[in-house]
Amino acid sequence: MKLALGTAQFGLAYGVANAGGQIKTDAAIKILARAREAGIDMLDTAIAYGESEQRLGDAGVNDWQIVSKLPAIPDGCDNVNAWVKRKVDESLARLKVSYLCGLLLHRPSQLLDKNGQEIYKALLELKDAGKVRKIGVSIYDPSELNELCAQYVFDVVQAPFNVFDRRLAYTGWLSRLHAEGVEIHVRSVFLQGLLLVATESSPVGFEDWEYLWASWKNWIVNADSNPLQAALGHVMSYPEITKIIVGVDSLNQLNEILFYDRFQKTRAPEVLSTVDINLLDPWRWSRPNK
């Protein structure tokens, strides 16, 4: 199955459209059980996701493929290699697993700094030790790959991708990574839930892109679809994508996603795409829970 379960909501009140806050422990356990039952076998987490790793470990995730992410290496770190390995050991302890399926850098630009080679060496040594199966980067903009892939080889690249954000495809990186055998994991397929907000106008705080919201809603109506089906079906229509990471706020939302996963995959018209970074990058939003 292409779907992977994002777990930021397990550790944080994550997502601009998340009104329920951090998922409670009993709800998280039910979500994990339902996802596994449906054939989802990968969990995406990160050290920076609050209590996510700890709660996953407490729930028991030995039979899952787990991808986690290293935070930015602190300034003044006198032994980068040891810091990286210590952080991974701490993640394994919290998760109560012996290895990670994937380890990604949350701040891949650090590979281009003075400690870049040392960071990469630590990742390779973790692979050799069997503590990590695959290494890679989590990016915000495909342009980051221009320098990164000129110097390093990755097993996995994670990037945002949705109806509005098709930069990974338009820059050629989607086809290039696929041709090189790199796993492509995409996130933000619902743009932190904004694409699922069922309103007659643009979401509050995002009125500058009224034309996009209007086009999005018109296309959904004309396609006799709904926001979730349309958003998911669009991303599913790209065969180069290895995994589609979906975060959920509730068991009901997961069941909806699993239901529409079976529908025809339909690519949205190009008029819906944009390169406006102020919309595509949540860190630029003047809103909480970025």
Residue pairs with C-beta under 8 A, 6 or more apart in sequence:
1 38
1 39
1 40
1 41
1 261
2 236
2 241
2 242
2 243
2 244
3 40
3 243
3 244
3 246
3 257
3 258
3 261
4 40
4 42
4 43
4 44
4 67
4 185
4 243
4 244
4 245
4 246
5 31
5 32
5 35
5 40
5 42
5 43
5 44
5 245
5 246
5 247
5 248
5 254
6 44
6 187
6 245
6 246
6 247
6 248
7 43
7 44
7 45
7 49
7 52
7 56
7 247
8 14
8 15
8 45
8 46
8 49
8 52
8 247
9 15
9 18
9 22
9 23
9 247
9 248
9 249
10 22
10 23
10 28
10 45
10 49
10 51
10 52
10 55
10 56
11 22
11 45
11 49
11 50
11 51
11 52
11 53
11 54
11 55
12 22
12 49
12 50
12 51
12 52
12 289
13 21
13 22
13 289
14 22
14 49
14 247
14 289
15 192
15 193
15 247
15 249
15 289
16 192
16 193
16 194
16 282
16 285
16 287
16 288
16 289
16 290
17 192
17 193
17 194
17 196
17 197
17 203
18 192
18 193
18 249
18 289
19 249
20 249
20 250
22 50
22 51
23 31
23 249
23 250
25 55
25 58
25 59
27 250
27 251
28 55
28 59
29 59
30 251
31 248
31 250
31 251
31 254
32 56
32 59
32 61
34 251
34 254
34 255
34 258
35 254
36 63
36 64
38 258
41 64
41 65
42 64
42 65
42 66
42 67
42 101
42 243
43 56
43 61
43 64
43 65
43 66
43 67
44 67
44 158
44 185
44 187
44 245
45 52
45 53
45 56
45 66
45 67
45 68
45 69
45 95
46 52
46 53
46 68
46 69
46 71
46 106
47 53
47 68
47 69
47 70
47 71
47 87
47 90
47 91
47 106
48 69
48 71
48 106
53 68
53 91
53 94
53 95
54 94
56 66
56 94
56 95
57 93
57 94
57 95
57 96
57 97
58 96
60 96
61 95
61 96
61 97
62 96
62 97
65 101
65 102
66 95
66 97
66 100
66 101
66 102
67 100
67 101
67 102
67 103
67 104
67 156
67 158
67 185
68 91
68 95
68 100
68 102
68 103
68 104
69 103
69 104
69 105
69 106
69 138
70 84
70 87
70 88
70 103
70 104
70 105
70 106
71 87
71 106
71 107
72 106
72 107
72 110
73 80
73 83
73 84
73 107
73 110
73 115
73 119
74 83
77 83
77 115
80 115
80 118
80 119
80 122
81 118
81 121
81 122
81 125
84 119
84 122
84 123
84 126
85 122
85 125
85 126
88 100
88 103
88 126
88 131
88 132
89 131
91 100
92 98
92 99
92 100
92 131
98 130
98 131
99 130
99 131
99 132
99 133
100 131
100 132
100 133
101 133
101 134
102 132
102 133
102 134
102 135
102 136
102 155
102 156
102 183
103 123
103 126
103 132
103 134
103 135
103 136
104 135
104 136
104 137
104 138
104 156
104 158
105 111
105 119
105 136
105 137
105 138
106 138
108 137
108 138
108 139
108 144
108 148
109 144
110 116
110 119
111 119
111 120
111 137
111 148
111 151
111 152
112 147
112 148
112 151
116 151
120 152
123 132
123 135
124 135
126 132
126 135
127 133
127 134
127 135
133 155
134 155
134 156
134 183
135 154
135 155
135 156
136 154
136 155
136 156
136 157
136 158
136 182
136 183
137 144
137 148
137 154
137 156
137 157
137 158
138 158
138 159
139 145
139 148
139 157
139 158
139 159
140 159
140 160
140 281
140 283
141 167
141 277
141 281
142 159
142 167
142 168
142 171
142 173
143 171
145 157
145 173
145 177
148 154
154 182
155 182
155 183
156 182
156 183
156 184
156 185
157 173
157 177
157 182
157 183
157 184
157 185
158 184
158 185
158 186
158 187
158 245
159 168
159 173
159 184
159 185
159 186
159 187
160 168
160 186
160 187
160 188
160 280
161 168
161 169
161 186
161 187
161 188
161 189
161 235
161 238
161 241
162 188
162 189
162 190
162 191
162 195
162 231
162 234
162 235
163 191
163 195
163 216
163 230
163 231
163 234
163 235
163 268
163 272
163 273
164 191
164 195
164 212
164 216
164 272
164 273
164 274
164 279
164 280
165 188
165 191
165 273
165 274
165 280
166 273
167 275
167 280
168 174
168 184
168 186
169 175
169 238
170 273
174 184
174 238
174 240
174 241
175 240
177 184
177 240
178 184
178 240
183 242
183 243
184 240
184 241
184 242
184 243
185 241
185 242
185 243
185 244
185 245
186 235
186 241
186 243
186 244
186 245
187 245
188 282
189 231
189 232
189 235
189 244
189 245
189 246
190 196
190 228
190 231
190 246
192 282
192 289
193 249
194 203
194 206
195 216
195 227
195 231
196 227
196 228
196 231
197 203
197 227
198 227
200 217
201 207
201 210
201 213
202 209
202 210
202 212
202 213
202 214
203 213
205 285
205 286
205 287
206 213
206 279
208 278
208 279
209 274
209 276
209 279
212 272
212 274
212 279
215 271
215 272
216 227
216 272
219 230
219 268
219 269
219 272
220 226
220 227
220 230
223 230
223 266
225 233
225 266
228 256
228 257
228 260
229 260
229 263
230 266
230 268
232 244
232 246
232 257
232 260
232 261
233 260
233 263
233 264
233 265
233 266
234 265
234 266
234 267
234 268
235 241
235 244
236 244
236 261
236 265
237 265
237 266
237 267
238 267
246 254
246 257
248 254
248 257
274 280
277 284
278 284
282 290
283 290
